[in-house]
Amino acid sequence: MYEVTIEHPAIGERQFDCEDGGELRTLVYGVHRAQGQPVTDDRQTITAVGVVRSQADTDGKGVIQAHAVTITVEPGDPCAFDCEGHPDDDAVLLGGPEFCDGTCRPRRHFGARELVDLAVALDDADLDEGGGCGACGLEAGEMCAACGRCSCDRHDRCTRPVAESGQ
């Protein structure tokens, strides 16, 4: 079990749990794809993920860079998701709790939804950095011609420039 933190300067850090090396590899590949930078050398990436996993196992922390994103891997508690508070027939008969006692927490899985969320956040950050607006998806050159503001603002009082004739 690994606790993984994804960090990028323009977005807040995001944390996930990977059960094994396969899930960790899927996460790393996903981070590459979210940035529009697919992995071109599978062997090198698989080796790098193996190295960072070994570093986490032996040193308590491993770091891998995926373009502009830093991925930090730390060993996690494999029992963190085994809730002993969920009732099952045997547990209740043996004197265990009848209802969940709240000691469990759901696993933070990096799946398709998280991949899309990360891709959108990174794209929005790139737009913001380039002078555009990530919230409404406009690049710097697509802002209002009259006031220069984005679609997040109301433009009731904007006077549109007169189009030049012949265009």
N, C-alpha and C positions, 0 to 999 in steps of 0.2 A: 504494500500500500504506500502511495506517495501523495504528499500534499504539494500541489503545483501552484505557483503564483505567476501570472502573466502581467508584465509591466511595460508600459509605453509612456513616454513623457507627456503625451497629450490626453491620455485617458486614465481613469482610475484603475488601480490594480484589480485584477480578477483572480479568484481562487477556485481551484478545482481539485478533485480527488481522482487519482488514477490507481486502479487496482493492481496493475502489473505493467511490464514493459510494453506490451501491445497497446494498451490504452494511452500510455505516455507517448509512444510513437505516433498514434493517431492524433493526439493533441498537437504535437510539434508540426506534423504535416498540415493540420488545420490552420495553425497560426500562419504558416507560410502562405496558404491559399487565401486566408483572410486579408492578407496584404497584397494580393494579386501577384505573388511571387511563387509559383509552383516549384516544388523540389525537382531539380534537374539531375541530381546525382543520388539515387536511392542508397547505394552502398555507403557513401560518405555520411548521409543523414542517419541511417540506421546505426552506423558505428558511433557517431556523435551522441545519439540518444543513449546507446549502451554505456558510453563513457560517463555521461552526466548521471545516469542511473547508478553506476558503480561509485561515483564520487558521493552521491547522496547516501548510499549504503555504508561506505567506509568513513567518510568525513562528516556526515550529517547534513551536507548541503552540496548541491551541484548546480551549475549555471550554464545555460546554453543560450546563444544569441540566434534569433531567427529574424534576420534583417533588422528592422528598427525595434523589435520586441525582445525583451529579456525574459527568459523563462527560468524560474528558480524552482528546483526540485528538492524536497526534503522528505525524509522517511516519515510516514504517517503511522498512526495506530491502527493495525488491522482489526482491532476489536471495536473501534469507534462506531461502527455501523451495526454491530450485532446488539440490537436492543433486547435487553433481558426483561423489559417491562411490557412487551407485547404478550398477551395471553395466548396460550394454546392449550389444548385439552390436558396434556401431561403437566404443564407448568401449574395450571390452576389446581389440578388434583394433588400435586406435590406441595401445595401451600404457597405457590408463587402469586404474583399480582394478577388480579382479574382484569384490570384495564392498564393501558400504557401509562407508565409513570413519568413519561417525558424525558427519560435519560438518553434517548436516541436522537440522532440528527440525520436528516436525509443526506445521502451522498451527493456531492456537487459534481455532477457528471458533465463532461464536455461533449455535447452532442451537436446535432444539426442546428438546433435553435441557438445555442451558444456561439456556434461558428458564424451564423448570420449576424447575430448581435455584435460580435467582435468586428466583423467586416464592416458593418454599418458605422460603428463607433470610430474605427480607423479612417474610413472614408470621410466622415464628418470632420474629424480632426484635420485631415489633409486640406479640406475645403476651407476651414477656419484659418489654417496656417497660411494659405495662399491668398487671403483677403476676401474669400467668399463667405458663405454662411452654410454651415453644416446642417443647421436645424431645418432649413427650407430647401437645401440641395442646390443652391445657386453658386456658380463660380464667380470670381471677381468681375469678369466682363459681362455678366448677366444681371447685374443689379439694375435698379430702376434708372432709366436714362435721365429722368428729371431731377431726382434727389440723391441717387447713388445708394439708396438703402435697399435692403432685401425684402422678400415677400413676408417676412415676419412682421413688418411694420405696415400700417395702413397708409395708403397713398391718396386719400381723399382730396388733399390740397395740392397734389403734384400737377404741374402744368407740363404736359408732354411736349417735347420739342417737335417743331414742325418738320415733317419729312422733306428732305430735299427733292426737288423735282428731277425727274430723269432716272430715278432709282427704283 
